[in-house]
Amino acid sequence: MPNIMNTFDERPVHHNPRPRPKELPRAVYVRVSDMPAGYRVAAHSHDWNQLLYAVEGTMTVITKAGMWIVPPQRAVWVPPHTEHAVTCKGLTRARHIYIGREVTVNLPDRCMVIDVTPLLRELIRAATEIPIEYDEDGEDGRLIRVLLDQLKAPAHDNLHLPAPKDPRISKICEHLQQDPADNRALEDWAQFCGASSRTLARLFQRETGMPFREWRQKLRLLYALERLANDRPVTEVAFDLGYENTSAFIAMFRKTTGKTPGSYFR
């Protein structure tokens, strides 16, 4: 991954009625922020769990373990003390759910993307309207408990792109993140990296858990989700990502997500 963890400069948000807390006023605290296109926040961490959800737009969350794209109907789970940076390509209406470490949640101690069901979406919306210091034993407290019950890990976290540590394949990954349309095979990268194609193939499998072509395809999928969520035309996205035609791109998208780009965002 490029070293972007330390390059994000925080920009003003358009709408932020609840401030970022230094300490949680309740076990669960929900914050609303409308983030303009190009919004970036530097790498930071919290003493509590965080769920990042975009009502509209997409967020990219980067940690030392890799990158997560958060399109609509999804949210990213960030455990305590996980250093993470966030950026938004287009206008993004975000909801931040901060959950104290003492709260029992049925999610693992690692970053992951989870599904936001219609019920969970409405619970999050309702939670933004309750008082900051709500009655934990009353109606608002019961709403929060139902919200927590709806947080569940998916069967597959296919919106995560792992980051390799080996400097030889990191060079390839950094280049592809800048130019995802580059179609060079590993044989063509060998001289650039100072390692044989066989060594590079072995390193990709060992460090990312997938072959090079699969890693590049996932990178393209995540970038496609980011662009499509910001209303970029499918044909334009396909060519931007190195596909020879729109049909090939749609076939990849359907194979990976089970849906066409249009039905995915509907």
Sequence and secondary structure as in RCSB ss.txt:
>XXXX:A:sequence
MPNIMNTFDERPVHHNPRPRPKELPRAVYVRVSDMPAGYRVAAHSHDWNQLLYAVEGTMTVITKAGMWIVPPQRA
VWVPPHTEHAVTCKGLTRARHIYIGREVTVNLPDRCMVIDVTPLLRELIRAATEIPIEYDEDGEDGRLIRVLLDQ
LKAPAHDNLHLPAPKDPRISKICEHLQQDPADNRALEDWAQFCGASSRTLARLFQRETGMPFREWRQKLRLLYAL
ERLANDRPVTEVAFDLGYENTSAFIAMFRKTTGKTPGSYFR
>XXXX:A:secstr
  S TTT  B   SB SS   SS SSSEEEEEEEE TT EEEEE  SSEEEEEEEES EEEEETTEEEEE TTEE
EEE TT  EEEE SS EEEEEEEE TTS  SS SS EEEE  HHHHHHHHHHTTS TT  TTSHHHHHHHHHHHT
    S  TTEEE   SHHHHHHHHHHHH TT    HHHHHHHHTS HHHHHHHHHHHHSS HHHHHHHHHHHHHH
HHHTTT  HHHHHHHTT SSHHHHHHHHHHHHSS HHHHH 
